[in-house]
Amino acid sequence: MDSQRHFPPTFSLEFFPPKTAAGREKLRATLAALAPLGPDYISVTFGAGGTTRSGTLETALMVRDAGIPPAPHLSCIGASREEIAGILDGYRAEGIRRIVALRGDIPSGMGAQTGGDFHHANELVAFIREHAGDHFTIEVAAYPEFHPQAPSASADLRYFKQKVAAGADGAITQYFYNPDAYFRFVDDCERLGVEVPIVPGIMPITNYQQLARFSDACGAEIPRWIRKRLEDFGDDLEGLRAFGLDVVRSLCQKLLEGGAPGLHFYTMNQAEPTATLWRELDLTQRKSPEG
């Protein structure tokens, strides 16, 4: 973890583009509640196949207009170089300076035949650097518990190193609840000579069924003791959320004490869970003067 202690801490959030007018109004309220916390940036997810691509820009501009730097996600599966160049040029014209570069999910039934000019995230990172030079700060994804489609743990580490070598400035991890997975992942990266900030992704616990679905789909492990405790709460949402807050707050404290260079909160477009964690961890005071 020695490399991580040298980076100034960044504390950031993630939104997803709403698909309805009611969702947009809810997100505006969430943004108004979270903006005073002073996050370093807010990332905005990117739908594959055009499902929310226009919403990504709309949401990023909402974030920008609230005075917070946006970091739109950019997925490359099925896209041409011309399409990606057009998106980058549009972001640049709007003054956006940070990108989260991802491969994206492969559409069902396509297998390895994804079409488009890109097949891996490192190719997207290299193209962003080729097309836009150093205009964008580029974040990539990291998987402390390893990507569910990776053939092996060592292969996943090599893929991550390739993304960094292609020009990534830093990484945001998949969420996890076992801090040792993160610490060991960072140590493995250091042994490979990878030294960029690797910021832990944090998922507040507010809904067990939803969390279980997400975790099963993306390969993020819910430790058995947490899963069984969550199951016991049943319809007691107040008790579940109090327990979830305690678990995630303890996780964040261990990560920060262990040298993690910040935290990235997957808000699910909700304000209260992240705001409570932010205040209880006193993250505003932990931010660097440049943040």
N, C-alpha and C positions, 0 to 999 in steps of 0.2 A: 504493500500500500504506500510505499515511500513516494512514488511518483505523484500520487493524487494529492498529497499534502501541500504540494507546491503551487497548486492552482487556486486562484481566488474563487470563493464559493459562488455558485449561481443557484437561485431558487426560482423555479418556473412552473407553469401550469399547462394543461392541455384541454382544449375544447374540441368538440366535433360540430360540423355545420348542421344546424337544424334544418328539417325538411318542411316545416309548416310555419305559418304565421305565428301561431301560439308558441311554437318552439323558439322562434326568433325573439319574441318578447320575453320569454323566460331567460334566454341567454343574455339579453340586454340587462336584465335584473341581476343575473349572476355576475356579469362583468362589472356592473356598478358596485356590487358588494365586494368583489375581490380586487378591483383596481387599487383601492387605497392601501392594500398590503405592499404594493410596490414590487411585483414580480419582475425579474430580469427580462423575461419574455413570455409570450403565450403561444404555444404551438397549436396548429389547426390541422385536423386530419384531412385526408384526401381520398375521395371515393374512387374505386377502380371502375373503369368502363364508363366514366362520365356521370356516375350516380350523384356525386356531390362536388364535382370539380368547380363549378361556378360558385357553389356555396362556400368553398374553401377561400376563394378570393374575397367574397363578400364578408365572410366572418373575419378574415385577416384585416380587412380595412376597418371593420368595426373596432377591432382591438387597437389598431393603429390610431384611430380617431379618439380613443380613450387615453392616449398618451403612453401606451405600452408597446414595445417592439413586438411585432408578430413574427412567427416562424412557421409558414405554411409547410405542410408535408408535401412531398412530391414523389409519387410512385411511377415507375417506368415500365412495368410489364405491359406489353401490347402497344407501347407508344413508339412513334418515330422520332428521329432526331429533330425533325422540323417541328413536331408538336411540342417537344420538351423545350426547344429553343424559344418558341412562341410564348410558352408559359413563363420561362425565365425572364424574357424581355418585358412581359407584362408586369411581373413582380418588381423588376428593376425600375420600371417607369413609375411605379407607385411608392418608390422609396424603401422597399422591403430589402433587408440586408441579411436575413438568416433563413436557411432552408433546412428542413429535415428530409434527407434523401433516403428513400426506401425502394426496395425491389417492388413490393406490393404483393398481394395475394394472387396466386395463379387461378384464373377462373376454372370452375369445375369442368372436368372433361378435357381440358387442354393438355394436361400432362406437361411434358417438356417442350411441346410445340406451342409456345406462347405468342408467336408472331412479334412484330415490332422489331426495333433495332437494339433493344436492351434485354439482357437475360439475368443480370445480377446487379446488385446495388453498387458494387465497385465501378461498374461501367458507367452508371449514372453519375457517380461522384466525379469520375475522370472527365465526363462530358461537360459537367457544370464548370469545372476548372478550365477546360478548353474553351468554352463558349463565353464565360463571364469572368475569367481570371480570379482575382481575389475579392470581387465585389461581395460575394456571399460568404458568411460563416456557415459551414456545413456540419450539421449533426447527422450521425447515423445511428442505427439501432445496434444494441448489444444484448446478449442473452446469457445471463449468469447461470441459468439452468439449461442452457443450450436450445437452439432452435429445434422445434419438433420435426422439421424435415432434414436436419443435418445428419449425414451418415455416421458421424462420430463426434465426440467432444473435441478431439484434436482437429478435425476438419473444420468445425465451427470456429475455433480459435483462428485457424489459418484464414478463413473467409473474412473474419473481423479485421485481421491484420491487413488484408488486401484492401479493404475499404479505407482504412486509415492511410495506407501507402498511396492510394489514389488521390488523396487530398482532403480527407475529412479533418475537421478541427476538433471534434469531440464526439461523444456518444451519450445516448440516453438508453437506459436498460429497459427491458421488459420488466413488469412488476414482479415482485417475489416477496416471500415472507420469511425466508431463511437468510439471515445476514451472512452466514458463513459461505453460502453460494456466491455472493457478491465478492467477498474478500478473497476467496480462492480464485475467482475468475480474474480479478485485477492482478493478483500475483502471477497467474499464468500469462497474462498479457505482458507484464513487465519482463518476464523471462524471454518472451519473444521479441523484446525491444520496442513494444508499443507503449508510448507514453503520451496519451492525450487524456483530458478529463473524461471520466466515465461516470456519469451522474445517475444515481439510482432512480428508477421509476417507482412511484409510490401510488398504490391503489387503496384509498380509504375503504373500509368495510362498512357497508350500510344495508346490503341486501344479499342474503346468503345464496338464494337460488340464482340470481343474476351473476354473482361472483363465480359460482361453481360452473355455470355455462361458459363464461369467458375463459376460465382457467382450463377447463377441459379442451376448449378449442385451440388455445394458444400454447399449451404446454407449461403454463405456470403452476407450480405445485402449491396447493394449500396443505400445510402440514397436518397430519392426521389429528393431532390434539386440538388444533384450531377448528378444523372441519367438524369434529364431533361436538365441540362446545357450541359452535354455531347451529348445528342441527338441533341441539337441546332447547334453543330459545323459541323455536316454533313461531307463533304469532306475536311474541314479545319483542316488538321492534325496538322499543326503548332500551331494553336490556341488551339486545344484540348490538345496537349502535354504541352503547357505552363500553361493551366488551371490545368491539372492533376498534374504537378510539384508543383504548388502552393498549391493545396489541400493536397497532400501527405507530402510535406515539413511541412506544418502547423500541420498535424496529428503527425508527428514524433517529432516535437518540444513539443507539448502538452504531448506526452507520456514520453519523457525524463524528462521534467520539473516535471511531476507527479510522477516520481520515477521508471519508467520502467528500468530494468537492461540490456539495450541494444536494438538492433534491428536486425531482420533477414530479408534480402531482397530476395524476389522471383524474380530473374533476368530474367526469361524466356530466358536465354542464350543471353541476350543483355547487352552490357556494358554501353552505354551512359546514360540511365535513372538512373541507380543505382549510377554510378560514379558522376553524377551531384548532386544527393541528398547527397551523402557521402561528397562531397566537401562543399556544401552549409551549411550542418549541422556541418561541421568541426569534423567529427567522429574520425579521427585519433588522434586528440588532446584529445578527451574524453576517449580514451581507457585506461585501467588500465596499470600500468608499467609491470604487468605480462602477459598482453595480447599479 
